[in-house]
Amino acid sequence: MKRIYVFSASLILVLILIGCKNTPNELNQWEPYNEAFELEDNANHPISRMQYKRIQSKHSDRNTLFIPFKEELAEFTQADHDTLKTLILEQDILSLQRSIAAGALSYETLTLFYLYRIYHYELRRDTFLNAIISLNPNVLIEARAKDRLRQKELEHPIYGMPVLLKDNINALPMVTTAGAAAFSDNVPQSDAFLVKQLKDKGALVLGKVNLSEWAYYFCQGCPVGYSAMGGQTLNPYGRRQFETGGSSSGSGVAVAANYAVAAIGSETSGSILSPSGKNSVVGLKPTIGAVSRSGVVPISSTLDTAGPMTKNVVDNAILLSAITGLDSKDSYSYASQSIRFQGLDTIQMKGKRLGLIRNFAKDSLMQVAIKIMEEAGATIITFDPPEAALKQFRKILDVDMKKDLPLYIDSHGNRSLGLDSVKDIVAFNKKDSLLHAPYGQGIFERIAQDTTSAVHFEPTKRKIMQEAMNYFEIPMLQYQLDVVLSIDNRSASYAAAANYPALGVPMGYQADGQPQNITFIAPSRQEQKLLEIGAAFERLTNARKIPKEYN
């Protein structure tokens, strides 16, 4: 009996070992935790907007994000991730395409790599960034199809590249929430025009990222990067230490942490430039009309635009070229010039004339950047811009949002929500204000009560936009400038009202480690010039560094 027992035990051990080898790992599960200590820790933060009332979302369960990928994630290990890092992490799109063409990578593996990173970091209490609101449940199936059809369909380098979208951009089969509880069931009528452009060129929509709720035009003085649906987005360079910037907070954070090849953000006044600077990524606010706004939850039809957020300038050019196009349903849309991404690595800074707004001349990182560009042959002219107070700039947004949001709901959103206006959303939130709007909804309440006529306000709006244009145009003509230099989003309202495109490129890091961008601003429809000068600067400085905890 003893020998039979030993034999049986040995057999059982062998079977267990075999089972361990072939059985996928159990997925980790996120469990909500008591965040009181963290809130208390931030209660005395020197930036009042970082004195949080809430970090975790009370409206979503992040475990559900990974259900469609359960089997694949269970079989993908940290060792697999680490083996692929040199091929994927921080690599530009053209490098990734070369690795795929050589057989070292596939679109499926690339997509799974990013899904694993999101899973690995977002389910850990010490590393989560609250960057993701939803994931495309079909993305791995779509990636496999891209692998099969690559030889026939690859005409644009965005083909097969996993891209994340700010969650105010319609992309089926996912809902479009704008971060708001009121829009938690907003299944859109169709993809946004820019998403159709992406899909037509073969891009993979990986998922949707968090944002400042209603694109940070909802509550007054509230934290950037907070939404009811996504919780508080955190900065990978300093969680709860640095702001994420907004409103495209999740877009900047996700790109910085290498959660995707690239992301799309949107800007009305600073919402791409701000999080790009705070997260050390390249962000472009295009000329209004270069990228269609159809199917994008609006603030202002006068000033809104979507734009690319990437780890480098060449990827920014590639993504911009993929989303531009004439849309007959957007009255501002135009057939934009072809964006060239080839040859950006050959553009020189020599001979460029750059205007520096005097207010930014004493910034230490700007001083270093100026010296580098001057040594490379650029001419820097410091100037004082004309006076432009932009009084009632905020009124443009109030008047536009009151009329534009109902138009979005009717033409692109889910009509069955029973929400037809800003006033309806205010009433919805008041049913449980602590849950839906812990920082209040002061801006929405103001908009709901505003009685300003869009027709009567039109002359004032035109005056504001002319003042903003003079702010740049007069010195640019006087000094024959190629671009104007700024920092992060500090000139964003002027660029917005003037309809001047702006490109933020990593410039370096402050003494405490906080990232900062240099911003190049050019006249309307001169995105190509911005990308060329931005690429030259990037090559001279190579300033971007991956966040240490996400390496």
C-alpha positions as CSV (number, residue, x, y, z in Angstrom):
1,M,0.0,0.0,0.0
2,K,2.9,2.3,0.8
3,R,4.4,1.9,-2.7
4,I,1.0,2.6,-4.3
5,Y,0.7,5.7,-2.2
6,V,4.1,7.0,-3.2
7,F,3.5,6.3,-6.9
8,S,0.1,8.0,-6.7
9,A,1.6,11.1,-5.1
10,S,4.3,11.3,-7.7
11,L,1.8,11.0,-10.5
12,I,-0.3,13.7,-8.9
13,L,2.8,16.0,-8.6
14,V,3.6,15.5,-12.3
15,L,0.0,16.3,-13.2
16,I,0.1,19.4,-11.1
17,L,3.4,20.6,-12.7
18,I,1.9,19.9,-16.2
19,G,-1.2,21.8,-15.2
20,C,0.8,24.8,-13.8
21,K,2.7,24.9,-17.1
22,N,-0.4,25.0,-19.3
23,T,-3.0,26.8,-17.1
24,P,-3.1,30.6,-17.7
25,N,-2.4,32.9,-14.8
26,E,-5.3,34.2,-12.9
27,L,-5.9,37.9,-13.6
28,N,-5.4,40.4,-10.8
29,Q,-8.5,42.1,-9.6
30,W,-8.9,45.8,-8.6
31,E,-10.5,46.4,-5.3
32,P,-11.6,49.9,-4.3
33,Y,-9.8,51.1,-1.2
34,N,-10.1,53.7,1.5
35,E,-8.4,56.8,0.0
36,A,-8.9,59.0,3.1
37,F,-5.2,59.0,3.8
38,E,-4.3,60.2,0.3
39,L,-6.9,62.9,0.3
40,E,-5.6,64.1,3.7
41,D,-2.1,64.0,2.3
42,N,-3.1,66.3,-0.5
43,A,-5.2,68.6,1.7
44,N,-2.4,71.1,2.1
45,H,-1.0,70.9,-1.5
46,P,0.2,74.3,-2.5
47,I,-1.9,74.1,-5.6
48,S,-5.5,74.4,-4.4
49,R,-6.8,72.4,-7.4
50,M,-4.8,69.4,-6.2
51,Q,-6.6,69.4,-2.8
52,Y,-8.7,66.4,-4.0
53,K,-12.1,65.4,-2.8
54,R,-12.0,62.1,-4.7
55,I,-9.5,60.0,-6.6
56,Q,-11.3,56.8,-7.5
57,S,-14.4,56.9,-9.7
58,K,-17.6,55.8,-8.1
59,H,-19.3,55.2,-11.5
60,S,-17.1,52.5,-13.0
61,D,-15.4,49.2,-12.3
62,R,-12.0,49.0,-14.0
63,N,-12.0,45.2,-13.8
64,T,-14.6,45.2,-16.5
65,L,-12.1,46.8,-18.9
66,F,-10.1,43.6,-19.2
67,I,-12.9,41.0,-19.5
68,P,-12.7,40.8,-23.3
69,F,-9.0,40.1,-23.1
70,K,-9.0,37.7,-20.2
71,E,-7.4,34.7,-22.0
72,E,-4.8,36.7,-23.8
73,L,-3.7,38.7,-20.7
74,A,-3.6,35.6,-18.6
75,E,-1.1,34.1,-21.0
76,F,1.0,37.2,-21.5
77,T,3.7,37.5,-18.8
78,Q,5.9,40.2,-17.4
79,A,8.8,38.4,-19.0
80,D,7.0,38.7,-22.4
81,H,6.6,42.4,-21.8
82,D,10.2,42.9,-20.8
83,T,11.4,41.1,-23.9
84,L,9.4,43.4,-26.1
85,K,10.3,46.6,-24.4
86,T,13.3,47.4,-26.6
87,L,11.2,46.9,-29.8
88,I,8.2,49.0,-28.6
89,L,8.8,51.3,-25.7
90,E,9.4,54.9,-26.8
91,Q,9.8,53.8,-30.5
92,D,8.3,55.9,-33.2
93,I,5.7,54.7,-35.6
94,L,8.1,54.2,-38.5
95,S,10.4,52.1,-36.3
96,L,7.5,50.0,-35.2
97,Q,6.4,49.4,-38.8
98,R,10.0,48.3,-39.7
99,S,10.0,45.8,-36.9
100,I,6.7,44.4,-38.0
101,A,7.8,44.2,-41.7
102,A,10.9,42.3,-40.5
103,G,8.8,39.8,-38.6
104,A,10.0,40.8,-35.1
105,L,6.6,42.1,-34.2
106,S,3.0,41.8,-35.2
107,Y,0.1,44.2,-34.8
108,E,-1.5,41.8,-32.4
109,T,1.6,41.5,-30.2
110,L,1.9,45.3,-30.3
111,T,-1.7,45.7,-29.2
112,L,-1.4,43.1,-26.5
113,F,1.8,44.8,-25.2
114,Y,-0.2,48.0,-24.6
115,L,-3.1,46.2,-23.1
116,Y,-0.8,44.5,-20.7
117,R,0.8,47.7,-19.7
118,I,-2.6,49.3,-19.0
119,Y,-3.7,46.1,-17.1
120,H,-0.4,46.0,-15.2
121,Y,-0.2,49.6,-14.0
122,E,-3.9,50.5,-13.7
123,L,-4.7,47.6,-11.4
124,R,-2.0,48.4,-9.0
125,R,-2.7,50.8,-6.2
126,D,0.8,52.4,-6.2
127,T,0.9,53.0,-10.0
128,F,-2.6,53.5,-11.4
129,L,-3.1,56.8,-13.2
130,N,-6.9,56.6,-13.9
131,A,-6.0,57.2,-17.5
132,I,-8.5,54.8,-19.1
133,I,-12.3,55.0,-19.2
134,S,-13.0,52.3,-21.7
135,L,-11.2,49.8,-24.0
136,N,-12.3,48.6,-27.4
137,P,-13.5,45.0,-26.8
138,N,-12.7,44.0,-30.4
139,V,-9.3,45.5,-30.7
140,L,-7.3,42.2,-30.6
141,I,-9.6,40.7,-33.2
142,E,-9.1,43.8,-35.4
143,A,-5.3,43.6,-34.8
144,R,-5.2,40.0,-36.1
145,A,-7.1,41.1,-39.2
146,K,-4.5,43.8,-39.8
147,D,-1.8,41.2,-39.6
148,R,-3.5,39.1,-42.2
149,L,-4.2,42.0,-44.6
150,R,-1.0,44.0,-44.1
151,Q,0.5,43.3,-47.6
152,K,-2.7,44.4,-49.3
153,E,-3.8,47.4,-47.1
154,L,-0.7,49.1,-45.7
155,E,-0.7,52.5,-47.4
156,H,-0.3,54.8,-44.4
157,P,2.0,54.3,-41.5
158,I,-0.8,54.6,-39.0
159,Y,-2.0,51.2,-40.2
160,G,-2.2,48.7,-37.4
161,M,-1.1,51.3,-34.8
162,P,-3.1,51.3,-31.5
163,V,-4.4,54.8,-30.8
164,L,-6.3,56.1,-27.8
165,L,-9.1,58.7,-28.0
166,K,-10.2,61.3,-25.5
167,D,-13.6,60.3,-24.3
168,N,-15.4,63.1,-26.0
169,I,-14.8,61.6,-29.4
170,N,-17.4,59.2,-30.8
171,A,-16.0,55.7,-31.6
172,L,-18.2,52.6,-31.7
173,P,-18.7,50.2,-30.0
174,M,-17.7,52.3,-27.0
175,V,-19.9,54.9,-25.3
176,T,-18.9,58.6,-25.4
177,T,-19.2,60.0,-21.9
178,A,-17.3,63.3,-21.9
179,G,-16.4,62.0,-18.4
180,A,-19.9,62.7,-17.2
181,A,-22.3,60.5,-15.3
182,A,-25.2,62.0,-17.4
183,F,-23.5,60.6,-20.5
184,S,-22.7,57.1,-19.1
185,D,-25.0,55.5,-21.6
186,N,-24.3,57.8,-24.5
187,V,-23.9,55.2,-27.3
188,P,-23.2,57.4,-30.3
189,Q,-25.1,57.3,-33.6
190,S,-21.8,56.7,-35.5
191,D,-18.1,57.2,-35.4
192,A,-16.8,60.8,-35.4
193,F,-15.5,61.9,-38.8
194,L,-11.9,61.8,-37.6
195,V,-12.3,58.3,-36.3
196,K,-13.6,57.2,-39.7
197,Q,-10.5,58.8,-41.2
198,L,-8.3,56.7,-38.7
199,K,-10.2,53.5,-39.4
200,D,-10.1,54.0,-43.2
201,K,-6.3,54.2,-43.0
202,G,-6.2,51.0,-40.8
203,A,-5.5,52.5,-37.4
204,L,-6.6,50.5,-34.3
205,V,-8.8,52.3,-31.8
206,L,-7.5,50.9,-28.6
207,G,-9.9,52.7,-26.2
208,K,-11.0,55.9,-24.6
209,V,-9.1,58.0,-22.1
210,N,-10.1,60.1,-19.1
211,L,-10.4,63.9,-19.3
212,S,-11.4,66.8,-17.3
213,E,-15.2,66.4,-17.3
214,W,-16.9,68.2,-20.1
215,A,-13.5,69.3,-21.3
216,Y,-12.9,71.3,-18.1
217,Y,-15.8,73.6,-18.8
218,F,-18.1,72.3,-16.0
219,C,-16.9,73.3,-12.5
220,Q,-15.0,76.3,-11.2
221,G,-11.6,75.8,-9.7
222,C,-11.9,72.0,-9.7
223,P,-8.9,69.7,-10.3
224,V,-7.8,69.3,-13.9
225,G,-8.1,65.6,-15.0
226,Y,-11.1,64.8,-12.8
227,S,-14.3,63.3,-14.2
228,A,-17.1,61.4,-12.6
229,M,-16.6,58.4,-15.0
230,G,-12.8,58.2,-14.8
231,G,-11.9,59.6,-11.4
232,Q,-8.8,61.8,-10.8
233,T,-6.2,61.4,-13.5
234,L,-2.7,61.3,-12.0
235,N,0.6,62.5,-13.5
236,P,3.2,59.6,-14.1
237,Y,6.0,62.0,-13.4
238,G,4.6,62.7,-9.9
239,R,1.4,61.0,-8.8
240,R,-0.6,63.5,-6.6
241,Q,2.5,65.8,-6.8
242,F,2.1,67.4,-10.2
243,E,-1.0,68.4,-12.1
244,T,-1.9,66.4,-15.2
245,G,-2.9,69.5,-17.2
246,G,-6.3,69.5,-18.9
247,S,-8.6,68.9,-20.4
248,S,-7.0,66.2,-22.5
249,S,-5.5,64.8,-19.3
250,G,-5.8,61.1,-20.0
251,S,-4.4,61.6,-23.5
252,G,-1.2,63.2,-22.2
253,V,-0.9,60.7,-19.3
254,A,-1.5,57.6,-21.4
255,V,1.1,58.7,-24.1
256,A,3.7,59.6,-21.4
257,A,3.2,56.1,-19.8
258,N,3.4,54.3,-23.1
259,Y,-0.2,53.0,-23.0
260,A,-0.5,53.3,-26.7
261,V,1.4,54.5,-29.8
262,A,-0.4,57.8,-29.6
263,A,-3.6,59.6,-28.6
264,I,-6.0,62.1,-29.8
265,G,-6.9,65.1,-27.6
266,S,-9.1,68.1,-28.1
267,E,-8.6,71.8,-27.4
268,T,-10.7,74.9,-27.1
269,S,-8.1,76.9,-25.2
270,G,-5.1,75.0,-23.9
271,S,-6.6,71.5,-23.5
272,I,-3.9,69.9,-25.7
273,L,-1.0,72.2,-25.0
274,S,-1.5,72.0,-21.2
275,P,-1.4,68.2,-20.6
276,S,1.3,67.9,-23.3
277,G,3.5,70.1,-21.3
278,K,2.7,68.6,-17.9
279,N,3.4,65.1,-19.3
280,S,6.4,65.7,-21.6
281,V,4.7,64.7,-24.8
282,V,4.3,66.4,-28.2
283,G,0.9,68.0,-28.7
284,L,-0.5,69.9,-31.7
285,K,-3.5,72.2,-31.6
286,P,-4.3,72.5,-35.4
287,T,-5.9,75.3,-37.2
288,I,-9.7,75.1,-36.6
289,G,-11.2,73.2,-39.5
290,A,-8.1,71.1,-40.4
291,V,-9.6,68.3,-38.3
292,S,-13.4,67.7,-38.4
293,R,-15.4,68.2,-35.2
294,S,-18.4,66.1,-36.3
295,G,-19.0,63.6,-33.6
296,V,-17.0,65.3,-30.9
297,V,-18.7,66.6,-27.8
298,P,-18.4,70.4,-28.1
299,I,-17.7,73.4,-26.0
300,S,-17.4,75.9,-28.8
301,S,-18.0,75.5,-32.5
302,T,-15.9,78.7,-32.9
303,L,-12.8,77.4,-31.2
304,D,-12.9,73.6,-30.8
305,T,-10.4,71.3,-32.6
306,A,-9.1,67.8,-32.1
307,G,-5.4,67.1,-32.4
308,P,-2.6,64.6,-32.0
309,M,-0.6,63.9,-28.9
310,T,2.5,61.7,-29.3
311,K,5.9,60.9,-27.9
312,N,7.8,62.6,-30.8
313,V,7.2,65.0,-33.7
314,V,7.3,62.5,-36.6
315,D,4.5,60.5,-35.0
316,N,2.6,63.8,-34.5
317,A,2.9,64.5,-38.2
318,I,1.8,61.0,-39.1
319,L,-1.2,61.1,-36.8
320,L,-2.2,64.6,-38.0
321,S,-2.0,63.4,-41.6
322,A,-4.3,60.5,-40.8
323,I,-7.1,62.6,-39.3
324,T,-7.3,65.6,-41.5
325,G,-9.8,65.8,-44.3
326,L,-12.8,67.8,-45.7
327,D,-16.1,67.1,-43.8
328,S,-19.2,68.6,-45.4
329,K,-21.0,68.4,-42.1
330,D,-18.5,70.8,-40.3
331,S,-18.9,74.3,-41.6
332,Y,-15.3,75.2,-40.6
333,S,-13.8,72.1,-42.3
334,Y,-11.4,72.6,-45.3
335,A,-9.3,70.3,-47.5
336,S,-6.1,70.8,-45.5
337,Q,-2.8,70.6,-47.2
338,S,-1.0,67.3,-47.2
339,I,1.1,66.9,-44.0
340,R,4.6,65.6,-44.8
341,F,6.3,63.4,-42.2
342,Q,9.1,62.1,-44.4
343,G,12.2,64.2,-44.2
344,L,11.4,65.8,-40.8
345,D,14.7,64.4,-39.5
346,T,16.7,66.5,-42.0
347,I,15.2,70.0,-41.2
348,Q,17.7,72.4,-39.7
349,M,17.2,75.2,-37.3
350,K,19.7,77.4,-39.1
351,G,18.1,80.5,-40.7
352,K,14.8,80.3,-38.7
353,R,13.6,83.5,-37.2
354,L,11.8,82.9,-33.8
355,G,10.0,85.5,-31.8
356,L,10.1,85.2,-28.0
357,I,7.4,86.9,-25.9
358,R,9.3,88.9,-23.3
359,N,7.3,87.5,-20.4
360,F,8.9,84.1,-21.0
361,A,12.5,85.2,-21.5
362,K,13.5,84.7,-17.8
363,D,12.3,81.1,-17.6
364,S,15.4,79.0,-17.0
365,L,14.4,76.2,-19.3
366,M,13.5,78.7,-22.0
367,Q,16.9,80.3,-21.6
368,V,18.6,77.0,-22.2
369,A,16.4,76.3,-25.2
370,I,17.2,79.7,-26.7
371,K,20.9,79.2,-26.4
372,I,20.7,75.8,-28.1
373,M,18.7,77.2,-31.0
374,E,20.9,80.2,-31.4
375,E,24.0,78.0,-31.5
376,A,22.3,76.0,-34.2
377,G,21.9,79.1,-36.3
378,A,18.4,80.4,-35.4
379,T,17.8,84.1,-34.8
380,I,15.8,84.9,-31.7
381,I,14.0,88.2,-31.4
382,T,12.5,89.1,-28.0
383,F,9.4,91.4,-28.2
384,D,6.5,92.8,-26.3
385,P,3.2,91.8,-28.0
386,P,0.4,94.4,-28.6
387,E,-2.2,94.8,-25.8
388,A,-5.0,92.3,-26.1
389,A,-7.1,91.8,-23.0
390,L,-9.5,89.5,-24.7
391,K,-12.4,90.7,-22.6
392,Q,-15.4,88.4,-22.7
393,F,-13.3,85.6,-24.2
394,R,-15.2,83.2,-21.8
395,K,-18.5,84.5,-23.2
396,I,-17.6,82.9,-26.6
397,L,-17.5,79.5,-24.9
398,D,-20.7,80.1,-22.9
399,V,-22.8,81.2,-25.9
400,D,-21.5,78.5,-28.1
401,M,-21.9,75.6,-25.6
402,K,-25.5,76.5,-24.9
403,K,-26.4,76.0,-28.6
404,D,-23.7,73.5,-29.7
405,L,-24.2,70.8,-27.0
406,P,-27.9,70.2,-28.0
407,L,-26.9,70.0,-31.6
408,Y,-24.3,67.3,-30.8
409,I,-26.9,65.3,-28.8
410,D,-29.4,65.5,-31.7
411,S,-27.0,64.8,-34.6
412,H,-24.4,62.5,-33.0
413,G,-25.3,61.4,-29.5
414,N,-27.9,59.1,-27.9
415,R,-31.3,60.9,-28.2
416,S,-32.9,58.3,-25.8
417,L,-30.9,59.7,-22.8
418,G,-33.6,62.3,-22.3
419,L,-31.0,65.1,-22.1
420,D,-31.5,67.9,-24.6
421,S,-29.6,70.9,-23.1
422,V,-27.1,72.1,-20.5
423,K,-30.1,72.8,-18.3
424,D,-31.1,69.1,-18.4
425,I,-27.6,68.0,-17.4
426,V,-27.6,70.4,-14.5
427,A,-30.9,69.0,-13.3
428,F,-29.6,65.4,-13.7
429,N,-26.5,66.2,-11.5
430,K,-28.6,67.8,-8.8
431,K,-30.3,64.5,-8.2
432,D,-27.1,63.4,-6.5
433,S,-24.6,66.2,-6.5
434,L,-22.1,64.6,-4.2
435,L,-21.9,61.6,-6.5
436,H,-22.2,63.3,-9.9
437,A,-20.5,66.7,-9.2
438,P,-18.4,66.7,-6.0
439,Y,-16.8,70.0,-7.1
440,G,-20.1,71.6,-8.1
441,Q,-21.2,72.5,-11.6
442,G,-20.8,76.3,-11.5
443,I,-19.9,76.8,-15.1
444,F,-22.9,74.7,-16.4
445,E,-25.2,76.6,-14.0
446,R,-24.0,79.9,-15.4
447,I,-24.4,78.7,-19.0
448,A,-27.9,77.4,-18.3
449,Q,-28.9,80.9,-16.9
450,D,-27.2,82.9,-19.7
451,T,-29.6,84.7,-22.0
452,T,-27.0,86.2,-24.4
453,S,-28.1,86.0,-28.0
454,A,-25.5,84.4,-30.3
455,V,-26.5,86.9,-33.1
456,H,-26.1,89.9,-30.9
457,F,-22.8,88.7,-29.5
458,E,-21.2,88.1,-32.9
459,P,-19.6,91.6,-33.3
460,T,-18.0,91.3,-29.9
461,K,-16.7,87.8,-30.8
462,R,-15.2,89.2,-34.0
463,K,-13.5,92.0,-32.1
464,I,-11.9,89.5,-29.7
465,M,-10.6,87.3,-32.5
466,Q,-9.1,90.3,-34.3
467,E,-7.4,91.5,-31.1
468,A,-5.9,88.0,-30.7
469,M,-4.8,87.9,-34.4
470,N,-3.0,91.3,-33.9
471,Y,-1.3,89.9,-30.9
472,F,0.7,87.6,-33.1
473,E,0.4,89.1,-36.6
474,I,1.8,92.6,-35.9
475,P,5.2,91.4,-34.4
476,M,5.4,88.5,-36.9
477,L,5.3,91.0,-39.8
478,Q,7.4,93.6,-38.1
479,Y,10.3,91.1,-37.3
480,Q,9.6,88.7,-40.2
481,L,9.2,85.8,-37.8
482,D,8.6,82.1,-38.7
483,V,7.0,81.3,-35.4
484,V,6.3,82.8,-32.0
485,L,7.7,81.0,-28.9
486,S,5.7,80.4,-25.7
487,I,5.6,77.9,-22.8
488,D,3.0,75.1,-22.4
489,N,-0.5,76.7,-22.7
490,R,0.5,80.2,-21.5
491,S,-0.5,81.8,-24.8
492,A,-3.3,79.3,-25.6
493,S,-6.2,81.7,-25.4
494,Y,-4.6,84.1,-27.8
495,A,-3.8,81.2,-30.2
496,A,-7.3,79.9,-29.9
497,A,-9.0,83.2,-30.6
498,A,-6.6,84.0,-33.5
499,N,-7.1,80.5,-34.9
500,Y,-3.3,80.0,-35.0
501,P,-2.0,76.4,-34.7
502,A,0.4,75.7,-31.9
503,L,2.8,72.8,-31.2
504,G,4.2,71.9,-27.8
505,V,7.5,70.0,-27.7
506,P,9.3,68.7,-24.5
507,M,11.8,71.3,-23.4
508,G,13.1,69.7,-20.2
509,Y,12.2,69.3,-16.5
510,Q,12.1,71.8,-13.6
511,A,14.3,71.3,-10.5
512,D,11.5,69.2,-8.9
513,G,11.1,67.0,-11.9
514,Q,8.0,68.6,-13.4
515,P,8.0,68.5,-17.2
516,Q,7.7,71.6,-19.3
517,N,7.2,72.2,-23.1
518,I,8.3,74.9,-25.5
519,T,5.4,76.0,-27.6
520,F,5.7,77.1,-31.2
521,I,2.9,79.2,-32.7
522,A,2.4,80.0,-36.4
523,P,-0.3,81.6,-38.6
524,S,-3.3,79.6,-39.7
525,R,-2.7,76.5,-41.9
526,Q,1.0,76.5,-41.2
527,E,1.1,73.2,-39.3
528,Q,3.9,71.9,-41.6
529,K,6.2,74.8,-40.6
530,L,5.5,74.0,-36.9
531,L,6.3,70.3,-37.4
532,E,9.5,71.1,-39.2
533,I,10.8,73.6,-36.6
534,G,9.5,71.3,-33.8
535,A,11.4,68.4,-35.2
536,A,14.6,70.4,-35.5
537,F,14.3,71.5,-31.9
538,E,13.5,67.9,-30.8
539,R,16.6,66.6,-32.5
540,L,18.8,69.3,-30.9
541,T,17.6,68.7,-27.4
542,N,16.2,65.1,-27.2
543,A,14.6,66.4,-24.0
544,R,11.8,63.8,-23.4
545,K,12.5,61.2,-20.7
546,I,10.1,58.3,-19.9
547,P,8.6,58.5,-16.4
548,K,10.8,56.3,-14.1
549,E,8.0,54.2,-12.7
550,Y,6.7,53.4,-16.2
551,N,10.0,52.3,-17.8
